[in-house]
Amino acid sequence: ETVQPTKSGHAESSEGLRVYYEIYGEGEPIVVMAGGFGDISSMMQVIGPLSRTRQVIGIDLEGHGRTALRNTAMSHERNGDDVAAVLRHLQIPKADVAGYSHGGDAAIRMAIQHPEMVRNLIVISTAAERDGWYPELLPAMASISSAQLPQFKETPFYKRYVTVAPHPDQFGQLMDRMGELMKKDYDWRPEIARIEAP
């Protein structure tokens, strides 16, 4: 099902990053975020049905889709702040926040860092700590880098990126940043335990 956004634009976040968003439908607001290397369009199978009864806010996280990279390393914490920046820009005080994988990490950080803005937290396919991932996945996650760019050029992720990204030549840099991010150890369980949102 093809649905068209009723509104799209950019919200200003830290370091001058302009975070891209699209709005679909009307009703109680819910944020939806894609997994690593995906953009809003990769979540349409969820956004379409939800938009029949909800106001769906799709967000392209840093380096993804129509949102550029900062000049500094990527962080889940800043992704959480970027989500809050979009809601503030739209003057939405509170929303349900949903994310898949990399987007799920952003959703978790949003709920930890901006609890007053999260009504319900919906996390799909991610982990509360780095060791929560299947052990056989960790080496693959850590190995992501621009060295794999030639193989990645054959993927739908790359083909979509070059059609929408503000700087299509930055895909290799995005791969390096994502690889660095996935090498970092983290354990958010104590913070997650304090989340009061369902």
Disulfide bonds with the S-S distance in Angstrom:
none
